[in-house]
Amino acid sequence: MLSIALGLGVVAIIFWIWRKQSVRKGLGFTFHWWAFGDFGAGALIAGIAMTLVFLVELVTGLIRVTGFSFDLATLVARAGWFIYGAFFEEFIFRSLMLSGIVAVLMLLAYVRIKLPPGLIKWLAIAISAAAFGYAHFNNPGATAITMFGNGLGGLMYGVAFLGGRNIWLPVGVHFGWNFFQGAIFGFPVSGTIEQSLIIQETVGADLWTGGAYGPEAGLIGMTSRFVVIALLLAYLHWRSQRQGTIKSLDFPIKIYDNPLRREQETLQAAGEA
């Protein structure tokens, strides 16, 4: 999977160079103070969704809290690890793979298979999400159901990346999802369990909770993925001053623009006039 992502990343980079666009911005690395805001917003959105998962399962008796364990050093270490993991996976699956898939689909226009820009984005997100789900097949307790659940995660990260046109938003969402899920609420994270603030045990059906794999494999957790997507779209709509469109996944946020060189020169000339 890594080699495929790297190959698609090379395709994307060549595509941006050919179109005379910024490779750095194409990969999602726009350095601006809003990077912190988008990262924080992503983490908050994921945290809200995971809090809802915890409360729903607690109130319905699907899980039972058995204790608490607060260790600041461990919590900070876990946060650092989750940030690293989120950044690595988002770079591989979104900056490289998803961008490459978009480039390939756009290149189809040159062989007379022209797809609408919005369809290209949503189709690319779906393809990369399937690959993301498959990449988790070797996790402990993984099944076809868990792959599907992880694939839904790929959908929300893909929406964050292509909709936000930066890597910081999906990294924030990814970090927030894993951190609140594992380090705070004590759920398994894709089949792995480690020390958490809240100690709990699952007493309800795996169909709803995901069992030993975690919320990604349960109906409640899967539903929360769509809550995240809805909140992301609302956030991007706000960030674009309510000028964005969901159908084309286009949210005009100036600092993340990556225009063609021709467009850059036109804008520069207009500014000097």
N, C-alpha and C positions, 0 to 999 in steps of 0.2 A: 504493500500500500504506500509506503514511503517513497519508493522509486516512481510510482505512478504520480504521486503528488509533485515530486521534484520535476518530472518530465512535463507535467501540465504547467508548473510554475515557469519553466523555461519558455514554453509556448506563450504564456502571458507576457513575460518580459520582452520577448522578441516582438510581440504584437504591439505593446506600448511604445517600444523604440521605433517601430515602423510607422506608427501613427503620430510620432513625435509628442508623446505624453510622458509625464513624470512616472518613472518606475517606482520610485519611493512612495508616491501617493497612491499608485495603483495597488501596491501591496498593503496599503492601509496605514502607512506611517507618516501621517501629518502631525508635526510637532507643534502644539498650540496648547494654551492653558485649558482649552475646552476638552483636551484629552482626559484630564482628571475628572471633569464634569461628566463626560460620557461613560468613563469607567465606573464612576460612582453611581450613575443612574442605572447602568446595567446591573450592578451588584444589588442595588436596592430593589429593582424590579424582580430579580430572581429570588431575593430574600423574602419579598412579599408573597410570591407564589409558593415558596417552600413553607412559609409560616402557615398559609392556608391549608397546605397538605397536612401539616402536623396537627393543626386544630381540628380539621375534619376527622382525621383518623382517631384523635384523642376523644373527641365528643361522641363519636359513634362506637367507641369501645374496640376499635381495631388495633390500637396499641395501648400499652400501659407504662406510665413513668415509674421507674423503680428507684431513682436516685439522681444526684447531681454531683458533678466533679469539676471544680474550677481550678485550673492550673494555667496562669497567665502565660508562662513561658511556652507551654505546650500549645496553647491556643494561637500564639503569635507564630510559632514554628509551623503549625498546620496551615495558617493563613498564607505564609510565605510559600509553602509547598504547593498549595492550591493555585496561587497566582502563577507560579512557574509552570505547573501542569496546564493551566488554562491558556497561557501565552503560547506554549509549545504546540498544543493541539490546534489552536486557532491559526497560528502561522502556517502549519502544515495543511490543514483542511480548508481554511478559508482564504488566506493570503495567496497560497500556491494553487491548491487543487480547484477551489471554486472559481478563482480568477481565470485559471486555465480553461476550465469548462466554458465559461462565458466567452472567452476569446475564440475557442473552437466553434461555438455556435454562431458567433458573429462572422467568422470567416466563411461559414456556409453560404453567406450572401454572395460570395464571389463564384460560387458554383450554382447560382440561381436557386438557392434554397434560402429565401429571405424570411426570417421570423421577426415578429414584432418585438421591440426592445423589452417590453414587459414580460412577454412569454419567455424570452431568452433568460431573463433573471430568475423567474420562478422555476423554469425547467432545470436550470443549472443548480439551483438550491436543492431541488428534489433529488437530482443525481448525486450531488455531493453528500446529501443527508443519508442516502442509502449506503454510500461508501463509509460514512462515519459510523453508521450502525453496524456494518459488517466488521469494521476494525475492532469492535468490542466483543467479537464472538469468542475470543480466547479468555475473556474474563471469567472468574470463578462463578459457576452456576449459570453461565450464559446459555440461552436457548433462542429459538426463532422469535419468541415474544420479546425477550430482552433486547434483541437486535432491533426490533421494530421500535421499542421504547427509546433506545439510544438514537435511532434514526430521527425520531421526533425532536430530540435535542439538536440534531444537526439542522433541522428546519429552523428552529428559533435562532441558532447562532448564525445561520446563513442570512436570515432576514436582517439581523443586526448588522452584519458585515456589508451586504449589498445596499441595504436601505440607508445605513449610516455612512457608508463609504469610508470607514476607518476600522482599524483593528481594536481600538480601545473599548468600544461598546460591546462587541461579542466577548472579549476577554473579561470584561466586568460581569456580563451575564453568566459566563461559564464559571468564573471564580465564585460568584455569589451563589449559584445553584449548588456547587459541590461543598462550599464552606458551610452554608446554613444547613444543608442536608446532613453532612457528616459531622463536622466539628461542633455544631450548635445543637441540632435536634437529635443526633444519635442514630440516624438512619444508616443503613449500609449504602455505600457509594459504588454503584455498579459492581456489587458482589464483594466489596471489601469493607471491613468494620475496624475502626480505630477509636482511640479515646475521644470522648465528646463531653460537652458541657452538661447535656441532659442524657441520662442513661434510661433507655426504654427497651421494651421488648414487644414483639409483634404477637398478638393473640387472635387476630382476625384472619380471614381467608386471603391467601396469596393473590387471588384474582384482583382484590382491591388494593392491597398494600405492596405487592411485589415480592413479599417474603424476604428471603435471605439476600436477594439481589438488590433490593431497595425500591424506592418509589418509581424509578424508571420502568420497572416491569409490572406495575400495578395500574389499574384503571384511574385511580385518583391522581397518581403522579403523572400519567399520560395526559389527563385532562388539564392539569396545571401547566403543561407545556403550551397549550393554546392560550391560557391566561397570560403567560409570558409574552407570546407573540402579539396578543391584543394590546398589552401594555407597551410593548416596544413600538408598535405602529402609532399608538397615541402619543408616545414620547417624541417620535420622529416627526409626526405631524405638528407638534408644538415647536420643536426645534427649527422646522422649516417655515415657521410663522404661518402655519395652516395653509401652505401652498403645495403640499405634497399630494401624491396620488398612490393609493394602495395597489391598484391594478398594474401600474407600470413600476411600482416600487421605486418611485422617483421622489426624493425629498431634497429640494434645493437648499443646501447648507453651504454658504459661500466658502468657508475655510477649507472644505473638503473637495471643492471643485478640482477636476483634473482635465482641463480643456486641451484640445489639440493645439500644437504650436501656432498654427494659423490664427486660432481664436485668441491665444495669449497676445500675439502681436497686435491684433485688432484692439483688444482691450487696453493694451499699453499705449497705443497711439491715441485712443480716445481720451485716456487720462492725461496725456501730454498736451492735447489740443486746448 
